[in-house]
Amino acid sequence: VVYTEALGPAAYIGRARVVPLRNTGAAISPMNAFLILQGIETLALRMDRICDNSLAIAQYLNEHPKVGWVNYAGLPDHPEYGLVRKYMNGRASGILSFGLKSGGREAGARVLDAFKLFTRLVNIGDAKSLATHPASTTHRQLSPEELARAGVSEDMVRLSIGIEHIDDLKEDLEQALAAA
């Protein structure tokens, strides 16, 4: 950008505003800074609960008759399990995915629609539990070949586990899987 050509007489002030923002980022508002600090104070507690819940959900799904596979690094059969134990004290994360034994894309969409406690949302890392079925939501425009290249199967449901009581999460999963 040639600031004198783009902004004329305002070139100096334009450059003075744009370049520091580009190089260092914008300053957050005082309220946003306060909210971030408030959240950081309880982050460790929330992550303990999220990791405990995630492992329990992964184990539950691993044994469920309608579930064909579970991808969670906190399970002993996961290829990265050793790294999770070494670097993360065995606490993998709050994210997991699983696939249904039958029904493919339609069954995955039915499970997503049947959730009552899990929120249908593609975000991750919230205090509330979230679920998505990528093949019918974020990746719906892709062909089966493109889904495979992206690492998404038509039967896959992705969960971001929150801090709700584990019994409530299992109950919601059970009733949602019944819809598959």
VENVEN-V990485 format. One record per residue. N is the residue number from 1. PHI is phi in whole degrees, 0 to 359 (999 if undefined). PSI is psi in radians with two decimals (999 if undefined). OMEGA is omega in whole degrees, 0 to 359 (NA if undefined). Layout:
((N,PHI,PSI,OMEGA) (N,PHI,PSI,OMEGA))
This chain:
((1,999,2.33,171) (2,258,1.81,189) (3,299,-0.63,180) (4,293,-0.58,177) (5,284,-0.71,184) (6,284,-0.63,188) (7,240,-0.11,178) (8,60,-2.25,183) (9,297,-0.34,181) (10,269,0.25,185) (11,301,-0.79,183) (12,297,-0.88,182) (13,293,-0.62,177) (14,297,-0.80,179) (15,293,-0.68,180) (16,298,-0.52,179) (17,274,-0.72,188) (18,283,-0.81,187) (19,296,-0.84,178) (20,297,-0.64,177) (21,297,-0.73,179) (22,296,-0.72,186) (23,279,-0.57,186) (24,238,-0.20,182) (25,88,2.84,181) (26,283,2.70,175) (27,277,2.38,179) (28,279,2.77,180) (29,288,2.76,179) (30,301,-0.67,180) (31,294,-0.74,177) (32,296,-0.70,177) (33,299,-0.73,178) (34,298,-0.79,181) (35,295,-0.66,177) (36,297,-0.77,179) (37,296,-0.69,177) (38,299,-0.75,181) (39,292,-0.64,181) (40,295,-0.57,181) (41,300,-0.58,182) (42,251,0.15,183) (43,302,-0.79,182) (44,298,-0.72,178) (45,296,-0.77,180) (46,295,-0.72,181) (47,293,-0.62,175) (48,301,-0.85,181) (49,294,-0.74,180) (50,298,-0.78,180) (51,294,-0.71,177) (52,298,-0.82,179) (53,298,-0.73,182) (54,297,-0.77,178) (55,297,-0.76,179) (56,297,-0.69,179) (57,292,-0.75,179) (58,299,-0.75,178) (59,295,-0.74,178) (60,300,-0.84,181) (61,294,-0.60,180) (62,299,-0.49,181) (63,261,-0.10,186) (64,285,2.34,184) (65,294,-0.38,180) (66,269,-0.06,183) (67,258,2.23,181) (68,272,-0.55,182) (69,201,2.72,177) (70,226,2.31,177) (71,247,1.78,179) (72,210,2.11,186) (73,295,-0.20,178) (74,275,-0.07,177) (75,271,2.45,184) (76,302,-0.45,182) (77,273,0.02,179) (78,282,2.44,181) (79,300,-0.46,182) (80,262,0.18,183) (81,303,-0.71,179) (82,299,-0.70,178) (83,292,-0.66,177) (84,297,-0.75,179) (85,294,-0.71,184) (86,289,-0.84,189) (87,260,-0.35,187) (88,237,0.30,180) (89,55,0.56,178) (90,79,0.09,183) (91,255,1.65,192) (92,293,-0.98,182) (93,169,-2.95,177) (94,252,0.15,184) (95,248,2.32,174) (96,211,2.82,175) (97,225,2.73,178) (98,213,2.80,179) (99,237,2.56,180) (100,275,2.56,181) (101,293,-0.61,182) (102,213,2.78,176) (103,103,-0.31,175) (104,53,-2.38,185) (105,301,-0.75,183) (106,295,-0.73,179) (107,294,-0.72,178) (108,299,-0.73,178) (109,294,-0.66,179) (110,295,-0.70,178) (111,299,-0.82,181) (112,300,-0.76,181) (113,291,-0.42,184) (114,275,-0.25,181) (115,299,2.47,177) (116,245,-0.69,179) (117,269,-0.80,176) (118,296,2.34,178) (119,270,2.35,179) (120,281,1.74,186) (121,202,2.53,183) (122,268,0.03,177) (123,290,2.97,174) (124,222,2.79,172) (125,80,0.47,179) (126,267,2.91,175) (127,284,-0.33,176) (128,259,2.70,182) (129,282,2.38,184) (130,235,2.67,179) (131,218,2.59,173) (132,212,2.66,173) (133,243,1.62,188) (134,307,-0.66,183) (135,296,-0.46,180) (136,250,0.02,180) (137,235,-1.62,188) (138,295,-0.48,183) (139,244,0.36,187) (140,297,-0.44,182) (141,280,-0.11,184) (142,272,2.58,174) (143,285,2.92,177) (144,302,-0.63,179) (145,293,-0.74,179) (146,293,-0.65,176) (147,300,-0.79,181) (148,299,-0.74,179) (149,295,-0.52,180) (150,276,-0.06,180) (151,79,0.39,181) (152,243,2.15,175) (153,262,2.74,184) (154,293,-0.39,181) (155,267,-0.02,188) (156,283,2.33,171) (157,240,2.28,179) (158,254,2.34,180) (159,240,2.44,169) (160,245,1.87,189) (161,279,2.43,181) (162,252,-2.71,187) (163,257,0.18,179) (164,298,2.92,178) (165,294,2.40,185) (166,301,-0.64,179) (167,296,-0.65,178) (168,293,-0.70,178) (169,295,-0.78,180) (170,296,-0.70,179) (171,297,-0.74,179) (172,294,-0.72,177) (173,298,-0.73,181) (174,299,-0.82,182) (175,289,-0.55,178) (176,289,-0.73,179) (177,293,-0.47,177) (178,295,-0.42,180) (179,279,-0.20,184) (180,292,999,NA))
